Amino acid sequence: MAPEPPSSVSEYVEGYLAEDDTLVSARALGDQLGCPPVGLAEGAALRFLAAALRAKAVVEIGTGVGVSGLHLLRGMAADGVLTSIDVEPEVQAVAKRVFRQAGVAPGRTRLIMGRALDVLPRLSDGGYDLLYVDAAKTEYPEYHEHGVRLLRPGGVLALDHVLFQGNIANPARRDAETLALREVVRKVREDDRLVPLLLPIGDGLLLAAKIT
Ligand SMILES: C[S@@+](CC[C@H](N)C(=O)[O-])C[C@H]1O[C@@H](n2cnc3c(N)ncnc32)[C@H](O)[C@@H]1O
């Protein structure tokens, strides 16, 4: 029997690029551990961005079990280093295993355990090609400020899940996460140091290229 055709454009987009067995099993681990990995289309977007930027230095906030990290590493330059921050040592240990099983050389990952807002001030200004965020939504406005500081000119800030469950479009939603996401989406749009692009993949991937 012929496979069912995709029922929507977004389903087609999600299925456009398949993942290999390593990513499929890492994804299953993330779901088991309650640490949901990025979707397939977001993963593909990260790999694309890292490749287009020929990224050698990337920061990720929210390592999780390493699904987004592996997409980034596969797009980056062969000697590029991914600095990835997570507050949960157990999930970061899983990510470390996933990277090794995928054949990533140990020197290509710098895994830092800690709260992002404690770690980010220690990273070098202008030293990074790409900053990818998938962590505490209430902290996104602060990640935006750190991102502008950490990126080189031409570098890209990528904030994931900014349209989380459609909440920011619903004026009745006033919880802390929704307010923070609304704030960061507005601030990035108004920031004249950045060229923004809001992509409707996953639950919203907000990109912004740093001009100077
Ligand atoms: C949705 S998971 C990330 C999934 C990952 N991007 C992937 O594709 O596998 C979010 C992660 O952010 C981490 N996190 C949450 N708040 C954080 C914070 N304030 N600082 C650092 N990490 C944080 C959590 O421990 C969790 O592992």
The ligand as a MOL file (V3000), in Angstrom:
LIG
                    3D

  0  0  0     0  0            999 V3000
M  V30 BEGIN CTAB
M  V30 COUNTS 27 29 0 0 0
M  V30 BEGIN ATOM
M  V30 1 C 13.9500 21.2700 25.6830 0
M  V30 2 S 15.4630 20.8580 26.4430 0 CHG=1
M  V30 3 C 16.6710 21.1140 25.1700 0
M  V30 4 C 16.6280 20.0690 24.1000 0
M  V30 5 C 17.7910 20.1450 23.1320 0
M  V30 6 N 17.8110 21.4120 22.4390 0
M  V30 7 C 17.7270 19.0040 22.1430 0
M  V30 8 O 17.3420 19.2050 20.9670 0
M  V30 9 O 18.0550 17.8710 22.5410 0 CHG=-1
M  V30 10 C 15.7650 22.2790 27.4470 0
M  V30 11 C 17.0190 22.1460 28.2700 0
M  V30 12 O 17.2760 23.4110 28.8610 0
M  V30 13 C 17.8520 23.1880 30.1270 0
M  V30 14 N 17.6630 24.4120 30.9220 0
M  V30 15 C 16.5140 24.9140 31.4130 0
M  V30 16 N 16.7280 26.0570 32.0650 0
M  V30 17 C 18.0620 26.3060 31.9630 0
M  V30 18 C 18.9110 27.3640 32.4290 0
M  V30 19 N 18.4250 28.3920 33.1260 0
M  V30 20 N 20.2320 27.2900 32.1410 0
M  V30 21 C 20.7400 26.2440 31.4330 0
M  V30 22 N 19.9750 25.2210 30.9770 0
M  V30 23 C 18.6600 25.2490 31.2310 0
M  V30 24 C 17.1040 21.9710 30.6670 0
M  V30 25 O 17.8340 21.3160 31.6790 0
M  V30 26 C 16.9110 21.1480 29.4140 0
M  V30 27 O 17.9060 20.1620 29.2800 0
M  V30 END ATOM
M  V30 BEGIN BOND
M  V30 1 1 1 2
M  V30 2 1 2 3
M  V30 3 1 2 10
M  V30 4 1 3 4
M  V30 5 1 4 5
M  V30 6 1 5 6
M  V30 7 1 5 7
M  V30 8 2 7 8
M  V30 9 1 7 9
M  V30 10 1 10 11
M  V30 11 1 11 12
M  V30 12 1 11 26
M  V30 13 1 12 13
M  V30 14 1 13 14
M  V30 15 1 13 24
M  V30 16 1 14 15
M  V30 17 1 14 23
M  V30 18 2 15 16
M  V30 19 1 16 17
M  V30 20 1 17 18
M  V30 21 2 17 23
M  V30 22 1 18 19
M  V30 23 2 18 20
M  V30 24 1 20 21
M  V30 25 2 21 22
M  V30 26 1 22 23
M  V30 27 1 24 25
M  V30 28 1 24 26
M  V30 29 1 26 27
M  V30 END BOND
M  V30 END CTAB
M  END
